[in-house]
Amino acid sequence: MDARARIVVHGMVQGVGFRYFAYRQATIRGLKGYVRNRPDGTVESVVEGERGMIEDYVRELNIGPRYARVTRVDVQWEPFVGEFKSFEVRF
């Protein structure tokens, strides 16, 4: 079943390779969407794909790359739109 999620990751998640970690995790799972740094120091990712793959992705984001310190991950489930053709890192 296709799903969509808006995910915000809190903690020490900028300047530690988090976006590229998220990119790898999303592409491994065949997810489409994006990841980007936000001005408030969090990282946001919007993804579409199979719900189970999104849930796996969120579990990985809770861990993050080696130097990240994730304190919280907020997930907001949304209706699937089919908006994206690939997964990208946005700047």
C-alpha positions in Angstrom: 0.0 0.0 0.0 1.5 3.4 -1.0 1.8 6.0 1.6 3.4 9.4 2.2 5.1 10.8 5.3 6.5 14.2 6.4 9.3 13.5 8.8 11.2 16.0 11.0 14.4 14.9 12.8 15.5 16.8 15.8 18.9 16.8 17.6 22.4 17.3 16.3 21.5 16.4 12.7 23.1 19.1 10.6 26.8 19.1 9.6 27.1 15.4 10.3 26.2 13.9 6.9 22.6 13.3 7.9 21.0 14.3 4.5 23.3 11.9 2.6 22.6 9.1 5.2 18.9 9.7 4.6 19.4 9.7 0.8 21.1 6.3 1.0 18.4 4.8 3.3 15.6 6.1 1.1 17.1 4.9 -2.2 17.8 1.5 -0.8 14.1 1.2 0.0 12.9 2.6 -3.3 11.3 5.7 -1.7 10.8 8.9 -3.6 10.8 12.4 -2.2 13.4 14.6 -0.6 15.5 15.5 2.4 16.6 19.0 3.4 18.1 21.0 6.3 15.7 23.5 7.9 16.7 26.9 9.3 15.7 25.8 12.8 18.5 23.1 12.9 16.2 20.1 12.1 16.2 17.9 9.0 12.9 17.4 7.1 12.2 14.5 4.7 9.0 14.0 2.7 8.8 10.5 1.3 6.4 8.4 -0.7 6.4 4.7 -1.3 5.3 1.5 0.3 4.3 2.1 4.0 6.5 -0.7 5.4 9.5 0.7 3.6 8.7 4.2 5.0 8.5 2.7 8.5 11.9 1.0 8.0 13.3 4.4 6.8 12.0 6.2 9.9 13.7 3.5 12.1 17.0 4.3 10.4 16.5 8.0 10.8 16.1 7.5 14.5 19.6 6.1 14.5 21.2 8.4 12.0 24.8 8.4 10.8 27.8 8.0 13.2 28.2 11.6 14.4 24.5 12.5 14.6 22.6 12.6 17.9 18.9 12.2 17.2 16.7 13.3 20.1 13.3 13.0 18.4 11.7 12.0 15.1 8.2 13.4 14.3 6.2 11.6 11.6 3.1 13.0 10.0 1.3 10.5 7.7 -0.4 12.1 4.7 -2.4 10.7 1.7 -0.2 9.4 -1.1 0.0 11.9 -4.0 2.5 10.5 -6.4 4.3 13.8 -6.5 7.9 12.6 -6.9 9.9 10.8 -9.6 13.0 10.2 -7.5 14.6 11.0 -4.1 16.8 14.0 -3.8 18.9 16.0 -1.4 17.6 19.6 -1.4 19.6 22.6 -0.5 
